[in-house]
Amino acid sequence: MIKKLVLLAFILSGLKSYAWEHESFIKGNLNIGATTPYSMPKNITVAGFNPLFTPSVSYEISVYRLNSFKVFTGLRYEAKGMHVKADVKGYYTEFYQNGSQLSGYFTGANDTKAYNSYMSLPVKAVYELNSKWSIYGGGYLSYNISSKFNGYARDGYIWIDNNTNKIQVTEGEFDFSKNVQKWDAGLEFGTKRMINSRLGVDVNLTTGLVPLFGKDFKSITFSMYNVFLGVGVSYKLK
């Protein structure tokens, strides 16, 4: 991971050295969202949601400018997490109950907590509408530096052995943290309003294009993506 960060720093310094004119910002955000399928399966009903404390801190520099159009890149630490309670019906999953692994179609209550941290390289195009407002869009590449995805299945039953054996579930535990993919990539859109010459308010939406789990992961049968809204402040250094 250290080699990757050094490589990113080298890339950024190289981009900066070729810029005719540049600006730089530091930004702090809170991310609110979820690791979720694009479309929620009909057999899942959300019963409770907690966004958790998921901050991001970044440094950004402009590497190109043409009139009101700019290109920015940088380096960003970000956390993306959630705590979701749901009622599920006929939901395929795997968990452990009383030391035994159970795989099959579960009906009951599901309690999932996810908290993943990333180092990200964003690249975005910025258009200044006027001296205060700007809009932007682009993409990002992220490397996962820590992952957590675990929870419980409670108060229900699971059909196993090709739906021939029904087992009551009081509380089963699952932990898929080690199955979270190391790389993520996606799109980012947002807007910024400068309060004065240095301080700005920033709102952005990031949506992942890479599933949280790989193709070989079978414990969840649908793809999940990081979709988060960030709200925060930025400070212009130069």
C-alpha positions as CSV (number, residue, x, y, z in Angstrom):
1,M,0.0,0.0,0.0
2,I,2.9,2.4,0.8
3,K,4.2,1.9,-2.7
4,K,0.8,2.8,-4.2
5,L,0.6,6.0,-2.2
6,V,4.1,7.0,-3.2
7,L,3.1,6.3,-6.9
8,L,0.0,8.5,-6.4
9,A,2.1,11.3,-4.9
10,F,4.5,11.1,-7.8
11,I,1.6,11.3,-10.3
12,L,0.2,14.3,-8.6
13,S,3.5,16.1,-8.3
14,G,4.1,15.5,-12.0
15,L,0.7,16.9,-12.9
16,K,1.3,19.9,-10.9
17,S,4.6,20.6,-12.5
18,Y,3.1,20.8,-15.9
19,A,0.3,23.1,-14.9
20,W,0.5,26.7,-16.2
21,E,-1.7,27.9,-13.4
22,H,-3.1,26.1,-10.5
23,E,-5.3,26.3,-7.4
24,S,-5.3,24.0,-4.4
25,F,-7.9,23.2,-1.8
26,I,-8.3,21.1,1.3
27,K,-11.8,19.6,1.9
28,G,-13.6,18.0,4.7
29,N,-16.9,16.1,4.1
30,L,-19.4,13.9,5.9
31,N,-20.7,11.0,3.7
32,I,-24.3,9.9,4.0
33,G,-25.5,6.9,2.0
34,A,-25.3,3.2,1.7
35,T,-23.7,0.2,0.1
36,T,-26.7,-1.0,-1.8
37,P,-28.0,-2.5,-5.0
38,Y,-29.1,0.0,-7.6
39,S,-32.6,-1.5,-7.3
40,M,-33.7,-2.9,-4.0
41,P,-34.9,-6.6,-4.3
42,K,-38.6,-7.0,-3.6
43,N,-38.0,-9.5,-0.8
44,I,-36.1,-6.9,1.3
45,T,-37.9,-4.2,3.3
46,V,-35.8,-1.7,5.1
47,A,-36.9,-1.4,8.8
48,G,-34.1,1.0,10.1
49,F,-31.2,3.0,8.8
50,N,-28.2,4.7,10.6
51,P,-25.6,6.4,8.3
52,L,-22.8,6.2,10.9
53,F,-19.9,8.7,11.1
54,T,-18.2,8.5,7.7
55,P,-15.9,11.5,7.1
56,S,-13.6,12.3,4.1
57,V,-10.6,14.5,3.9
58,S,-8.9,15.5,0.7
59,Y,-6.3,17.7,-1.0
60,E,-7.1,18.9,-4.5
61,I,-5.1,20.8,-7.1
62,S,-6.0,22.2,-10.5
63,V,-3.9,20.8,-13.4
64,Y,-5.5,22.6,-16.3
65,R,-7.5,25.8,-16.9
66,L,-9.2,27.3,-19.9
67,N,-11.4,30.4,-19.1
68,S,-14.1,29.1,-16.8
69,F,-13.2,25.4,-17.3
70,K,-10.8,23.7,-14.9
71,V,-9.5,20.1,-14.3
72,F,-8.8,19.0,-10.7
73,T,-7.2,15.9,-9.2
74,G,-5.9,15.1,-5.7
75,L,-5.8,12.5,-3.0
76,R,-8.7,11.7,-0.7
77,Y,-9.2,9.6,2.4
78,E,-12.9,8.6,2.8
79,A,-15.0,6.3,4.9
80,K,-18.2,4.8,3.6
81,G,-20.5,3.0,6.0
82,M,-24.1,2.2,7.1
83,H,-26.1,0.3,9.7
84,V,-29.2,-1.2,8.2
85,K,-32.0,-3.3,9.7
86,A,-34.3,-5.1,7.2
87,D,-37.0,-7.7,7.1
88,V,-36.3,-10.3,4.4
89,K,-38.3,-13.1,2.8
90,G,-36.7,-16.0,0.9
91,Y,-33.4,-14.2,1.0
92,Y,-30.4,-16.3,0.1
93,T,-27.5,-16.0,2.5
94,E,-25.0,-17.8,4.7
95,F,-24.3,-17.4,8.4
96,Y,-23.2,-19.3,11.5
97,Q,-25.6,-20.4,14.3
98,N,-24.3,-22.3,17.3
99,G,-21.1,-23.0,15.5
100,S,-22.8,-24.5,12.4
101,Q,-22.7,-22.9,9.0
102,L,-26.1,-22.6,7.3
103,S,-26.6,-21.7,3.7
104,G,-30.0,-21.2,2.1
105,Y,-33.1,-19.0,1.8
106,F,-33.7,-17.1,5.0
107,T,-36.9,-15.4,6.2
108,G,-36.7,-13.1,9.2
109,A,-34.8,-10.0,10.4
110,N,-31.4,-9.0,9.0
111,D,-29.0,-6.6,10.8
112,T,-26.0,-5.4,8.7
113,K,-23.2,-3.0,9.5
114,A,-20.7,-2.0,6.8
115,Y,-17.7,0.4,7.3
116,N,-15.1,0.6,4.6
117,S,-12.2,3.1,4.3
118,Y,-10.5,4.1,1.1
119,M,-7.7,6.1,-0.3
120,S,-9.0,7.7,-3.5
121,L,-7.7,9.5,-6.6
122,P,-10.4,11.8,-8.0
123,V,-10.3,13.5,-11.4
124,K,-13.0,16.0,-12.2
125,A,-13.9,18.8,-14.6
126,V,-15.1,22.0,-13.0
127,Y,-17.1,24.8,-14.6
128,E,-17.3,28.1,-12.9
129,L,-20.8,29.6,-13.3
130,N,-19.8,32.9,-11.7
131,S,-17.4,34.1,-8.9
132,K,-19.3,32.1,-6.3
133,W,-20.9,29.0,-7.9
134,S,-19.3,26.1,-9.7
135,I,-20.4,22.7,-10.8
136,Y,-18.3,19.6,-11.5
137,G,-18.3,16.0,-12.7
138,G,-15.7,13.3,-13.1
139,G,-14.6,9.9,-11.7
140,Y,-12.5,8.3,-9.0
141,L,-10.3,5.3,-8.4
142,S,-10.2,4.0,-4.8
143,Y,-8.1,1.5,-2.9
144,N,-9.7,-0.2,0.2
145,I,-7.4,0.2,3.3
146,S,-9.8,-1.4,5.8
147,S,-13.1,-3.2,5.5
148,K,-16.0,-4.3,7.7
149,F,-19.2,-6.0,6.5
150,N,-20.9,-8.1,9.2
151,G,-24.1,-8.6,11.0
152,Y,-26.9,-10.9,12.2
153,A,-29.9,-12.9,11.0
154,R,-32.5,-13.2,13.7
155,D,-36.0,-14.4,14.6
156,G,-36.9,-16.5,11.5
157,Y,-36.1,-19.6,9.7
158,I,-33.9,-20.8,6.8
159,W,-34.5,-23.5,4.2
160,I,-31.3,-25.5,3.5
161,D,-30.5,-28.7,1.5
162,N,-32.3,-27.6,-1.7
163,N,-35.3,-26.3,0.3
164,T,-35.9,-29.7,2.0
165,N,-34.8,-28.9,5.5
166,K,-36.3,-26.0,7.5
167,I,-34.3,-24.7,10.5
168,Q,-35.4,-22.2,13.1
169,V,-33.1,-19.2,13.5
170,T,-32.8,-17.5,16.8
171,E,-29.6,-15.6,16.0
172,G,-27.0,-16.3,13.3
173,E,-23.9,-14.3,12.7
174,F,-22.1,-13.5,9.4
175,D,-18.9,-11.7,8.6
176,F,-18.0,-11.0,4.9
177,S,-15.3,-8.3,5.6
178,K,-12.6,-10.4,4.0
179,N,-14.6,-10.7,0.8
180,V,-14.8,-6.9,0.1
181,Q,-12.9,-6.1,-3.0
182,K,-9.7,-4.0,-2.8
183,W,-10.5,-1.6,-5.6
184,D,-13.5,0.6,-6.3
185,A,-14.1,3.1,-9.1
186,G,-17.1,5.3,-10.0
187,L,-18.5,8.7,-10.9
188,E,-18.7,11.9,-9.0
189,F,-20.9,15.0,-9.5
190,G,-21.3,18.1,-7.3
191,T,-21.5,21.8,-6.8
192,K,-19.6,24.3,-4.7
193,R,-20.5,27.8,-3.4
194,M,-17.7,30.1,-2.3
195,I,-18.6,32.0,0.9
196,N,-15.6,34.3,0.6
197,S,-12.3,34.2,-1.3
198,R,-11.1,31.2,0.8
199,L,-14.0,29.2,2.3
200,G,-16.6,27.2,0.3
201,V,-19.5,24.8,0.9
202,D,-19.4,21.6,-1.2
203,V,-22.1,19.0,-2.0
204,N,-21.3,16.0,-4.1
205,L,-22.7,12.6,-5.1
206,T,-20.5,9.6,-5.7
207,T,-21.8,6.3,-7.1
208,G,-19.6,3.2,-7.5
209,L,-19.4,1.2,-10.7
210,V,-17.5,-1.7,-9.2
211,P,-19.5,-4.2,-7.0
212,L,-18.4,-4.4,-3.3
213,F,-18.0,-8.2,-3.7
214,G,-16.4,-10.1,-6.6
215,K,-18.0,-12.4,-9.0
216,D,-16.9,-15.5,-7.0
217,F,-18.8,-14.3,-3.9
218,K,-22.1,-16.3,-3.6
219,S,-23.3,-15.4,-0.1
220,I,-25.2,-12.4,-1.5
221,T,-26.8,-13.0,-4.8
222,F,-27.1,-9.3,-6.0
223,S,-24.4,-6.7,-6.6
224,M,-23.9,-3.9,-4.1
225,Y,-22.3,-0.5,-4.8
226,N,-21.1,2.5,-2.8
227,V,-23.6,5.3,-3.3
228,F,-23.0,8.3,-1.0
229,L,-23.9,12.0,-0.8
230,G,-21.1,14.2,0.7
231,V,-21.7,17.5,2.4
232,G,-18.8,19.6,3.7
233,V,-16.5,22.6,3.5
234,S,-13.4,23.5,1.4
235,Y,-10.6,25.9,2.1
236,K,-8.6,27.5,-0.7
237,L,-4.9,27.3,-0.1
238,K,-3.8,29.0,-3.3
